[in-house]
Amino acid sequence: MTKRTIIPLLIAALVALLLPWLAVTFAKGDNGMAVIFLLFFAVNPITAVLLGVFSGGNVRMAWFQPVLFAALFLLGTWVFFTMAEMAFVLYAAAYLILGYAAMLLAWCA
C-alpha cells in the first residue's frame, strides 16, 4: 500500500469509528442527538463524497474505498449504538451510493 492509499483509509477509519465513539462518550442527552445528526447528515456524507472523488483519480488502486467507508460506518454504528439495527444499513447504502457516484463523476471529468 502506498502513502496515497493509507491516508484516505485512516481518514475513513477516524470518521467512521472514532467520531461515533466520541459522540457516545462525551455528548450526553440532547447534545448527543445533535452531534449524531451532524455526523449522519453532514460529516459522513461529505466524507463519502471526498473519498469517492479521491478514488476517481485512480480507480484501479482505490475502487474499494467507498465500500470500506460504508463497512466501517456500519461497524462503528453497530458497536457504539445498536447492534444489527437495519436503519444503519440504509445509511451505509446511501454513503456507498454517494461515494461511487462521486468516484464516477471524478473519473469521467
N, C-alpha and C positions, 0 to 999 in steps of 0.2 A: 504494500500500500504506500502510496505517495503522500507527501505532506498535503498536497492539494485535495486528497480524498479524506484524510483523517480529520482535518479541521471542521468540515461540514458535519461529519459524523459526531464529533464532540459537541458541536452546537445543537444538533438534534437530540442528543442524549441529555444535555443540560436543560433544554426547553421541555422535553417530554417527561423527564424523570425528576430533575431537581426542583423545578418550579412548582409542580403539584405537591411535592413533599414540603417545600417552604410554605405554601399556602395552607396546608393542613396543620403544620406545626405552629406557625406564628400568627396566622389570621384567624380570629375566632368570631363566631356569630355572624352577624350581617356583613361585617368586613370580609370574612372568609368567602361568603357568597359573592360579593362584589369582585373579589380577586379571581375567583373561579370563572365568573362571567368574562372578565378581561382575558383570562387565559384561553377560554374556549372560543371566544368570538373575535379576538384581536391578535393576541400573541401567536397562538398556534396556527391560524390561517396564514398570517404573514410569514411565519417560519416555513410552512409548507410551500408557499409560493416562492420564497427566496431559494429554498433547496431545489425546487423544480427549475428555476432559472439557472442556477449553478449547474444542475445536471444536464440541462440543454446545451451547455457549452461543450461537453464531452460525454455524449450519450453512451458510448461504448464502455467507458470506465465508471460512470456514475448513474446508471439507469436504476439502481437499487435504492437510491437514497430516499425517494418519496415513499417507497414501501417500508423502508426501515423506520422512517419517522412515524408513519401510521402505526406500525407494530410497537414501537417504543411508547407512543401515546397510549395505546390500548393497554400495554403492560403497566405503565405508570398509573393510569386511572383505576385499573382493576386492583392494583396493590394498595393504593393510598385512599381510594374511595369505596367502591362496592365491587366485589368480585362477581364477574360474569354478568354485569349489567349491560343489557343489549343496546341501550341508548348510546353508550360509548362506542359501540361498533359502528353506529351511524355516523358519529363524529369522525371516527377513524376513516371511514369510507369517503366522507366529504373531504378530509385532508388529503387522502390519496388521489382523489379526482382533481383537486386543486393543484397538487404537486405535479401530476402528469400533464395537466393542461398547460401549466407554466413551462414545463420542460418541452412540450411540443411547440409552443409559441416561441420559446428561446431557440429551439433547434431550427425552426423554419425561418427565423429572422436573420 
